[in-house]
Amino acid sequence: MPVAAKSLRGGRAVHWAVFMVVGVAAFLLFMQVDIIETANHSYILLESIFSGKFRSFYGEVAAHQNDFYYLNNAHYNIIVYLLFAVAELPAFIVNNIFGLAPNEVVLSYIGKTVSAVFFIGCLPLITAIARQLNLAKAAAGWAPLMFALWPPAFFSVLVMGQYDSISLFLMLLGLWFWAKGRMIPFALVFGLAIPFKTFAALLMIPLLLLAEKRVLHILKCAVIALWAIVPSSLVFAGHTFAMGDFTRAMTERLFAARLPFAREVPVFALAYGLLCIVCYFWRPAREDLPRRGVWLGLAVFGLLFMFVEWHPQWLLLLAPFVVLTTLMEKQRAPWLFVDIILCAGFFLTCAAAYPGQLEANLFNGGIAGLASGTQWVAGEGHATLMSLYTRVDVVRYLPTALFSIGLGAHLILKLPLRKGTPASRFLASAPSAIPLLERKPALGVWLLFGIGFGLFWFLPTLASWLGIF
């Protein structure tokens, strides 16, 4: 192996070691209520299965006749809870053998482990897709670290413990099959992703229309993709209680933002529908499909988060497509500043839309909060992040503007035009603004993480939590 290649791999190993330390610290220090609820619901599923009441699961949760902490009914497809239940099965067996009560802290960390495992599982898939894009080895080598440290992605999984990583893992695997022209495995894998997060269907449809023009083959793949969602839904038809209301509420978000034409037109549906039609008419060369597929991921989820009210954990779905399309650009340093703007808008929007819910309270269920016996509660003498941010008055008006500016720059400047993206054409003859960042990609990765996550969320959150003492 050449000395330069050994040095490069060794250098990345150091960065991965630092990521592991930072990632494990975030994993242990923070816990969000969503993963606690899902872990508890999955344990109730185990109790329902072993008591012969499998189809009564959603009703058992809705009855709240147990000592678990959770606020909501079970809202997800049964496949979600089955996966977490499998992970909790050893704890369930031990508890029943020794007559122990379930420990919610243990269950929560088991649930968070499931999310983290699928997050880590995305890394080799991102490397594989980067190779399909014919990126230089150096760029492809940095892709997984850029994804793992992209602030909204890191925050979603390793801080919040969200399980959108499961769906994303399956979507990336499906995209890898799609780029190889293997349409049946593509449809099967996306079909499994859909019960975990129905947003997978939003990406599958334009991918299918871009790669396949024969109507019967399109219909065949669409039918195959129903293999998991249809039977798992039919088994519990009429027995899901509030799940239908939750699904309707989520669906209504897709059509909430409207344009005031002669009749109101839902913005996302308009943009997404036009994108799907363009994909059917589009005939890219076979060798260009991988690059077009990655751009479609950016387009679909970019439009979704631009025009639909989003939950913070959903931004994980955008992460690999932001990273890979940036690596496809000839000059990558300017995108560091675009992502800093996007991350500033992301964390400011989280603080504004969910005050007191995604900040120092996340220490409460982590090891530091449990060990110290302290509980941070917004409004009990503790400042929320938004109250800190808005001491600079103009900040109150910036969250969604900053987020939309950053996301809009990705959508517009990365359009795959015939002679290159607008960004690459603008910068074609221009020297790099910051040559150091082009030569040392790790510097840009850690700068974005340090500013985007550390400065905009972790440091003010830590200061707020330390105020308890």
N, C-alpha and C positions, 0 to 999 in steps of 0.2 A: 504493500500500500504506500502511495507517495507520502512524503513527510507532511505536505500541506494538508492532505485529506485527514491524516491522523490528528494534526493540530486542530483542524476545524471540528472534528467529532469530539475531541477532548474538551475544546472550548464549550461546545454545546452541553457536554456532560456536566460541567460546573453550573451552567444556568439551570439545567434540569434538577440538579441537587438543591439549588436555592428555591426553585419552584416547589419541590416536594416539601421543604421546610415551611414555606409560606402557606402552601395548600393545606398541609396537615394542621397547622395552627388555626387557619380559618375553619377547617372542618370541626375541630374540637371546641373552639371558642364560641361559635354561634349556632343558634337553632331557631328556626322560624315555625310558627304554629301550623302552617299547611302540612309540613312533613310529619309533625306530631299527630295531626288528625288522621292523615293517611295511614300512618303506622298503626294507630289504634284501630281504625276501621278494618285494616287487614287482619289484625288479631281477632277481631269479632267475627270476621269471615271464617277463620280457622275454627272458632267455637261453633259457628253455624254448621260448617261442614261435618265436624266430628259429632255433632248432636243430631245429624240427619235433617237439618233445616237449611240446606243450601239456598233454596229459592226464597227463603224468608230473610236473607241477609240484609237487604236494604231496609226492611221493616224493623229488624232487630236494632239497626243503627238509629233509625228514626225514633224508636221508643225510648232511647237514652236510659235504659234500665241497667246501668252498670256504673262503675266508679271511675271510668276513664274521663280524662279531660279532652273535650273537643266541643266545638261550637256549631258545626254544620252537619247536615246529613251527608250521606255518601252520594256524590254527584258523578262519579266516573264510571266508565265501562268496567264490567266485572274482570276483564283481563288485567287491568291495572292492579286491582286488589289481589288477584291471584298471584301475580309476580311478587308483590311484597309479602304475601302470605307464605310463599315458598321460602323466602329469605328468613322469615320469622319462625318457620317450622321447628328448627332445633330448640329455640327458646320455649316454644309452646310444649314440646315434648318434655323438656327438663322440668318446666313448671308443673305439668300434670303428673310426672313421676314422683316428684318430691312435695307436691301439694303447695306450691308457691304461687303467690299472686303475681300477675304480670308486672314487670317493672317498666314504667313508661319511658324512663330515660334510656334504658337498654333498647326498647323497641324503636325509639326515635333515632338512635344512632344506627341501628340496623337499617332503618328506612333511608337515612342519609347516606349510608354506605352504598345502597343500591343505586342511588342517583350518582354518586361519585364514581362508581365502577363503570357505569355507562358513559360518563363524561370522559374518563380516561380511555375507554374503548373507542371513543371518537378519534383519538390522536393518530393511531395507525391508519385509519380510514382517510383522514385528511392528508396524510403523507402519500397514500396510494392515489388519491385523486389529484394531488399536486403533480405526481409523476405522469398521470394521464394528460395533464395540461402541458407537458413537455417543458416544465419550468427547469431552470438551471438547478443542479444538485444542491447548491448552497441555499437557494431560495426555498426549494422543496424541503430541505432539512430544517429550516426555521419555521415552516408553516404551523406544525402542531404546537410549538411553544407560543407563537403569536396568538393562536386560538385559545390556548389554556389560560393565557394572561390577559386576554382581551377583557377589560374591566366588567362590562355587563354579564359576560359569560361566567367569569370567576365568581362574581357576586351571586348570580342565579343559583349555581350548584354548590360551591364550596362554602358559601356563607349562608344562603337561604335553604339549601338542601333540596331544591326543586327538581322534579323528575321529568321535565321536558327533555332532559338528556337522553332518556330512553327513546323517545320518538325521533330525536335528532340522530342518534346512532343508527337507527333503522333507515332513516331518510338518506343518510350518507352512504350506507351500504347499498341501498336501492339505486342511488345516483351512480355509484361505481359500476353496478351491473348495467345500468342504462347506457353509460358511456362505452361499454364494451359491446353494445347491441344485443344484450341478453334480456329480452323484453318479458319473458315469463318470470324469471327470478325477480326482475324489477317490480312487476306487478304483485308478486307474492309478498315481497319484503315491505313494499309500501302498504299493502293490505294489512300487514301486522302493525305497521306504524299508526294507521288511522285510529284504532281504538284507544291508543295512548294519547294521541293529540290529533284531532280531526284536521288541523292545519296541514297535515301531511297530504291530504287530498288536494289542497290548493296548489301544492307544488307538483304533485303527480300529473294533474290534468295537462298543464302546458308542456311538461316534459314529454308526455305521451304524444301530444299533438305535434310537437316539434320533430320527433323521431319517426312517427308513423303516420302515413297519409291514407292508408286503406281503411275505410270505415269499419268493415267487419273485424279487422284486426284491432282497431281502437276499442270497439265494443267488447271484444274478447278479453283484452287486458283489463278493461273497466270492470267486467263481471268477475274476473279472477281476483281483483283487488277487494271484492266484497266478502272474501272467504272467512274473514275473522269477525268483522263488524256485524254482519247479518245474523249468524247463529248465536253469537254472544248476546245480542240484543233480544232475539226472539226468546231465548231461555228465560229471560226476566221480564218479558212483556207483561205490563200490568202490575208489576211488583217492584217498581223502582221508586215509588213515592215522589220525592221532590226532584229527582234527577231530570225529569222532563222540563220542569220550570227553569232549572239551571241551564239546560241546553238551549231552551228558547231565548233566555236572557243573553247568552253568549252569541247566538245567531243574530239577534237584533242589533248587536253592536256592529256587525258587518254592514248594516244598512242605515245606521244612525246619521252619519255625516251626509248631507244632501246639498245638491246644487239647486238654486232657485230658478230653474228654467220654467217653461210653460207649465210643466208638471215637475214636481221635485224628483231629482235623479240621484240615487245613492252613489256617492263618489267612488268608493272602493269597488262596488259591483261594476260600475262603468269602466274603470281603469283595468280591472282584472279581466273582464269580459273581452275588452279590446286586445289585451295582451294574449289571451288564448286564441283569438281569431288570427292575430299576427303570426303566432307560432304555427298554426295550421298552414298558412300561406308561405311561410318561411322555408327555404330549401338550402340550409347551410351544407357545405361539403362535409363528408363523413369525418374527416380528420379535425374539423372545427367543432364537432358536436360537444366534446367535453368542455371547451371554453364557453360555448353558448349555454350549456346546462348550468354551469356555475353562475353565470350572469343571471339566468332565470331565477335561481335561488335568491339572489340579491334583489331582483325586481319584485318577485312575489311577496317576500317578507318585508321588503322596503315599502311597498305600497300598503301592505297590511298595517304596518306601524306608523305610517304617515297619516292614514285616513281612518283608522279604527282605534278606539280607546283601548290601550294595551295594559296588561299586567307586567310588572317588572321582569318576572321570570321568563316571559315569552321572548325577550331580546336574545336569549341564547340561540334561538333558531336563526338569527341573522348572522351570528358570529363567524361561522366558517366561510360564508359567502363574502362577507366584508374582507376577511383576511386573504382569501384566495384571489379575489379580483384585484386587491391591492398588489399582491405578488405578481400578477399578470401585467402590471404597469411597468414601464421602463424606468420611471422615476418614482420612488416610493416614499421618499422623505416628506413631500408635501402632505401625504395622507396621514402622517402622524398628527399634524395640526388639525386636520378635519376630524379625526377621531377624538382628539382632546375636546373639541367643541361638542361633538356628539355625546361624549361621556359626561361632560359638564351638564348638558341638557338632560341626560338620562337621570343622573343622581338628583338634580334639582327638581325634576318632575316627580321622582319617587317621594322626595321630601314634601312636595306641595300636595300631591294627590293622596298620599298615605301618611299623614303626619303622626309621628309617634309609633308607627308600625314597622318601619324598616330601618331602625337605627339602634340606639343603645338597648332597646328592649330585646334585641337578638342575643345579647349577652345572657339574658335571664335563664335560658334553657341550656346554655353551654357550660363547659366545665368550670370556668371562672365564676360565673354567676351561681352555679350550684354549690361550689366549694365555699364561696364567701357568704352564701345565704342571703344575698342582696337581690332585690327586684327593682328594676328601673321602670317607672310608670310615668308616661308623659302627663304633664299637667300637675304633678305633685311636687312642685318646686324644681322640676328638671326641664331645661330648655330643649325644645325639639330642634332638629337640624334646620327646619325652615325658619324658625324664630331667630336662629343664629344668622342664617344667610340674609334674611330680610332686614338686618340692621343696616345693610347697604340697600337703600330703598329701591333702586332700579332692579335689584335681583328678583323681586317679586314678579316682574313682568318677563323674565328671561327664560324660564325653564323650557316650555314647549317651543319657543322660538329657536333657542340654541339647538335643541334636539332635531327639529325639522330642518334647520340649516345644514347641520352635519349630515343627516340622512339624505336630504335632497341633493347635496353635493355628490354623494356616492351614486345616486340614481342617475343624475344627469351627466356627470363627467365620466362615467364608466359605460355609457351606452356603446354597444359593440358595432360601430359603424364600419363600412367597408375598408376604409383606410386607417382604422384604429379608433380608439376611444377619443372623445373630445379632449380629455386630459393629456393623453399621449401626443395628440396633434398639437396642442398648445405648447407643450414642453419639448417638442421634437428637436429643435435646434438650440434650446436653452441649456446652459450649464446647470448642474445641480445647485440648488439654493444652499443645501447643507451637505457637502460631499462626505463629511464624516459619518452621517447617518446612512448614506448609501453603502459606504465601506463596512460599517459596523452595525448590521441590522439588530443585534442584541441591544445596543444602546437605545434604539427607538422603541423596542419592545418594553424595556424596563422603564423608560421615560413615560410611556403611555400608561403603564400600570401604576407607576408611582404617583403621577399627577391624576390620572382618571379615577383610580380606585383609592390610593392613599390620601391624596389631598382633598378630593371632593367627597369622600365618604368615611374612610377609616379614621383619620386623625380627628375630625370633629366629633365622630361617634365615640371614639375612645375618651376624648375630653369630657363629653357629656356623661358617659358612664362613670368615669372617675369622680365626677361631682357628687356621686352618692356618698362617698367616703369623707 
